[in-house]
Amino acid sequence: MSAPIIELHGVGKSFRSADGHPRPVLEELDFTLREGEIVALLGQSGSGKSTLLRIMAGLVPADRGQVRYRNQPMSGPARGISMVFQSFALFPWLTVQQNVELGLEARGVAKAVREEKAEAAIAMIGLSGFEGALPRELSGGMRQRVGIARALVTEPDVLLMDEAFSALDVLTGERLREDILELWDGGSMPTQAMLVVSHNIEEAVMMADRVLIFASDPGRIRCQLSVQLPRPRDPESADVRALIDEVYALMTAGRPARVAGTAGAAAAPAPLAERLPAADVARMDGLLEMLAEPPFDGRADLPQLCEESGLPDAELLPVAHALSLLGLAQLDSGDLQLTPLGRRYVEGAHGVRRDLFGEQLMAHVPLIAHIRHSLEQEPNGVMPDKPVLKLLSEHLDDAEADAVLQTAVTWARHGEVFEYDYNTGALRLPTGEDEAAGR
């Protein structure tokens, strides 16, 4: 077995919530990154993946457990670890050459040496001739290549990539990914190991020797899948498609559908501050309608549904989880199946859809039910959003709390459970009901 480069044992990390209590982000995390491997990390937004990368890079400390680099405790940024971010993070007033040289300059490398190394890194990543260009003169793909060259110029042992391809269009991202793999497999990169955080399941299977599935609240490795196929891999081959199906199944496991009338429908009530899937109602409706029609006729393989709908994994999976949460569809081994309630919804007129959606929200989304019940206690059927945000902030950071509330508002307005004034931040009962509440 190849030598370990980074080792994490029992690592935990917490942040302070609004009320001052620790909010665990990572818990009891064990992981080893070894020489000669590419590892992909998949998980939903907010699960702590980026925090894990920053701990591995030495940018933030772990609260608990051990982090070791080359068998030595890590106490700060490690010289042998570089990171590529989703945002290009280039200095707009510096040229390509100057941006790539920054890491070397910070280490005190002589000007002539850093110029030579930067030129070699720029050539390696395919940007020869653009050394004097400014970032605004480059395409998105070229700017990300500059970011990668800047990470590689220091000849790191480990390259950490935090959704490095997600800000690019599909074709540009695929081309850049293929170029990185060609450099890796050809031995041109100085890097000994890579960890790639991604939302793209096909990307993970195409790149990685191991795929890790991250769980949330708090973040931890739920399962892993070894990928033994040689690279380059054909995305249309039966072996690759089978692995993609398996990852979809792992990604959607552990979240039972809330199907009305089943014994387990109310067995495990969700917490009030549950992180809701960031699913748009129009996409939920569109996916249900697609699911009900041929060729799916009520049941679809998620990879095929992804292709037919044109939705990337980062958008498809939250929609599928939302439909499962509301009992309109059921996730089963990487398939999405329409429930009887979901079929009633698809076949119903607008009023039927509205009523069914509202009923399922009240039954299965405690936050929405809590807000509705609170509004019913108000004499005028109106209350500010601040108490709700404060409640959510006891378990989520401010950005996550706001995102959860906005998702709840969007869903509630569709089901006519309550309304929201975006100018004043006031929650209120739907028109007519608030008047009744005031009488």
N, C-alpha and C positions, 0 to 999 in steps of 0.2 A: 504494500500500500504506500502511496506517495506521502511525502512529509507534510504535516500540517503547517499552514502559514498563519492563519488567524483561528483562535479557539475561544469560544464563549461557553462558560459553565455557570448555569444557574443565574443568568443575567436578568435583572429587573430594572425598570426605570419608571418613575412616577413624576407627574407634574402637579402643581398646586391648582386646585379648582378655585372658583370665585369665592367660596366660603373658607378657603385656606386649608381644606383637607386634601391629602394626597390622592391623586387620580392615577391608578396604575395604567401604564401604556404598554409595557412589556413585563412578562412575568415568567420566571423559571425557564429561561430560554437557553437551550444547549445547541451549539452549532459549531462545526469545524469546516473551514475552507482549506482545501489541500492544493498542493502544486499540480499544475497541469489540468485543472478542471474549470469549466464554466458552470456556474450555478444560477438558475433563474428563480426569482422569488415572486409569487403571485398572491394576491389578497385584495380585499376590498379597500377602498379609500378609508383612511382613518384608522387602519389596523396597526400602525406603528412601524411599517416597513422603512420609511425614510428615517425614523428615529434609530432603527437598528443600523442602517448604513452609517449614520453619523457617529454612533458609538464605535463601530468597526474602524472608522477613519480616525478615531481619537478626537473628534470635534466636540463631542459631549461625553461626560463620564457616565458610566453605569452607577446606579444607586446600590445595587446588590450584585453579588457574583463576581466572577473573574473574566477579564478580557486579556488574552495573551497574543502577542505578535512575535513570531519566530521564537516561541517558548519563553518570552520575557513579558512581564506585566506591562500593559499599556497605560501610560500616565499622561498622554497628550497626543497631538497629531504625530503620526508615524511618517518618517521620510519615505518609506517604501510603499505608501498607499496613496493613490490619487483617486479623485472623484469627478464624475461627469454628471452635470445636473440637467433636469428637464429644460429649464430656461438656459439660454446660451451663455449668460453671465459673462459677456465680453465687455471690455471698456470701450465705449463707442469712439473715443478720441484717439485710441491707439490703433496702429496698423495690425494686420495679421501677424507679422513678424514680432512686433512688440508685445502683443497679447500672449503669444506662445512663449516668449522669453521670460514672462513675469515670474514663474515659479523658480527658474534658475537664478534670476536676479535676486530674488528674496533669499536664496541660499548663498549669495555672495560669489557666484560663478563668474569668472573673468569674462569681459565683453566678447572677446574673440571666440572663446569656447562656447558661450551660450548662443552666439550667432550661428555657429556651425551646427550645434545640436538642434536649434530651432529650425534651421533650413532642412535638416535631415528629417525631422518629425513632420514638417509641412509637406515635404515630398512623399513621405511614407503614406500620409493620409490623402494624397491626391490633390494637393492645392499648389503645386509648383507654379510660379508665375503670378501668384496673388499675394506675395509677401508684403507688398506695399499698399494693398487695398485696405480701406476702412470697413468695419462691419456693415454699415448701411449700404455698401456697394455689393454685398454678397447676398445670395439666396439663403433661405432658412437652413437647407441642407449643408451649404458651405459654411455657415456660421457654426453649426454643430460640429463639423469637421475640425474647425479651429479649436473648439472646446476640447475635442478628443486629442488633438495634437498637443495642446497645452498640458493635458493630463499625462500623455505618454512621454513628453520630452524629458521628464525627470527620471525616466526608465524605472517605473515603479514595479514592485513585486506584484501588487494587487491593483486592479482597476475596478472601482465601484461605479456602476452606472444606474442612476436614479431616473428611470423612465426617459432615457436619453433620446429615444426615437419618437416619443408620443407627440411632440409638438410639430412633427413633420407630416407632410401628406404621405399617403400609403406607399406610393412608388418610391419617393425619396427615402423614406424610412427603410424600405426593403433593400434598396441599393446600398445604403450606408451600412446596414446590418451585414449584408453579404460581403462588403469590402472589409469590415472588421474581422469577420470569420476567415476570410482569405488570408489576411495578415496573420491571424492567430494560428491557423492550421499550417501556414507556410513557414512559421518560425520567425517572421519578420518583427514581431512585437517583442519588446523586452519583458512584457508582463508574464508572470507565472500562474496567475489565476484571475478570474473575473467573477463578480457577483452582479447580476442584472436584475433590477426591480422592473417589473412590467405589468401592464394590464392586458397584454395581448397574448392569448394562450398559444396561438400558432407560432408567434415569435419565440416564446419560451421553449417550445418543443423543437423548433428549428435550430436554436442556438445551444441549448444547455446539455450538459452531461447529467445533471440532476435538476429536477423541478421541485421546489418546496412550496407547499400550500400553507399560507399564513391564516391563523384564526384571529378573531378580534375580541377586544374588551375583556381582558387585556390581550395584546399581541403575543402570539407564540406559534411555533411550528406545529401544525396539526398533522401533516403527513408529508411524505416525500416520494418521488417517483424517479427511478433511475432510467436514463435514456441511453441505450447501448448502441443505437444506430450510428454508423459512420457518417461523417460530414464530407462533402455537402449533401444535404438531405432534400429529397424531392417532396414538396408539400402535397403533391397529389398521390403519392405512393400509399399503398394500403397500410403499411406499417406506421407511417407518420399519421395518417388519418385515424388509425386505431388509438395511437397515443393521445392525439388531440381529444378524441371522444372520452378517453379515460380521465384526462385532466378536467374536462368539463364536468364529468360525473363527480370528481373529487371536489371541485369548486362549488358545486351545488348541493353537496351532501350536508346533512345535519340541520336542515331548515325545513321542518315539516309544513305542508300546506295546512292552512286553517280551513278545512272543508266543513261546511255546515252539516250537522247531523252525524259526524263521526265521533267515536268515543274519545279520541285524543284532542278534539278541537279546542277544549278549554283546559287541557291538562297542565300546561305550563304557561301561565300568563306572562306576556312580555313586560319588561320593566317600563316605567313611565318615561324614562329618558332613553328608550331604545333608539339606536342610530338607524333612522329610516332609510331605505334604499332611495337614492336620488333619481327617481323615475318620473318622467313627464307623463301626464295623464293621456295626452294625445298619442304618445308612443305605446302606452299600455293598451289603449283602444285599438290602435293599428295592429299591434302584435296579436291581440285576441282575435281580431277579424281575419288576419292572415292564417292563424292557427286553425280556425274553423273551416277554412276553405281548402279545396284540393290544391296541392297534392298532399297536404298534411291531414286533413279530415279529423282534426282534434288532437293529434299527437305529432310532435316534431322533434327531431334530433337537433340539439342546440347548435352544433356547427353548421348544419344545413340551414337552420333558421337564421343564423348570423349572416350567411351568404345571401339568402333570399331577401332578407330585410334591409341589407346594406348597413346594419348597425355594427359598430365595432364592439368588441367584448366589454369595454369599459362602459358602454351604454346598454348593451343587450342584457348583461347579467343583472344589473340593478332592476331593470324592467321585469325580468323573469322572477326575481326575488319578491318584488312588490306584488305581482299577480299571485304568487304563492302565499304571501302574507295575508292577502285579502280573500283567499279561498276561491279565486277565479280560475286558477290553473294550479297544477301540481308538478313539482320538480321531482323527477325520478330517474336516477342513474344517467344524468346528462340529457334527459328528454324533458320537454315541457308538454304537459297534457291538460287539455281543457276539462274542467270539472263540469258537472251538470249545472251548477250555478253560473259558471262562466259562459256556458252555452245559452242559458236564459238571458244573460247580460248581452251577448252578441246579437241575439235575435230580437231583443226588446227595442221599443221606441225610446226616444230621449228620456221621457219621464220614468220609464222602467229602469233604465240604466242609472239614472240619477238616484232613484230610491234604493236600488240594490247596492250601489257603491257606498251611499251614506250608511246603510245598515251594516255593511261589512267594516267600514271605518269605526263605527261605534262599538262593534263586537271585538275587533282585533287590533286596534291601535289605541292603547290606553291614553296616550297624550291627547289625541283628538277627543276621546270620550271625556277626559278630565276637563279640557277647555270648554266643551259643550255644557257639561254639568255646572261648571263655575259660572258661565254666562247666564244659565237659567236661574241662578241664585241672585244675580244682580237685578235691582229694581228696573233699570232701563235696558237690560240685556247687553250692556257694553262694559268692557274692561280693558286696561292697557296691556301690552304684551310684555312689559318688564317683569312682572312676577313669573311668567312662564319661562322667560329667558334665564332668570335667576335660578329657577328650579332645574333647568337643563344644564346650567353651568356648574352645578354641583357634581356632575358626572362627565361633562364634555368641556372642551375648551371653548372660548367665545365664538370662534369661527364655526366650529361644529354645531354648537347650540343654535346659532343663527340659521345654519343650513337645514337643521332638523325642523326648526319652526317654519321655515319657508316651504319645505316639502309638505309639512302638515297642513299649512294654509292652502297650498295649491290643491291638495287632495280634498280638503274639507269644502272648499268652494265648489269643486266639481260635484260633490255629493250633497251640496246645500246643507251642510252641518253647521257652519258658521262662516262669517265674512271677515274681511280684514281691510283696514284703511292703511295703505302704504305711506300716506303722507303723515298721518298722526300716530301710527303704530297701535291703533285701537282694534281690538277684536270685538265682534258683535254678532248677535243672532241674525239670521237671514231676515230680510225685509218682510214685515208682517208679523213675524214671531217676536221681534224686539218690541213692536208696538203692543202686542198682547202681553208681553212681560211687564210693560209699564202701566197696565191698567189694573 
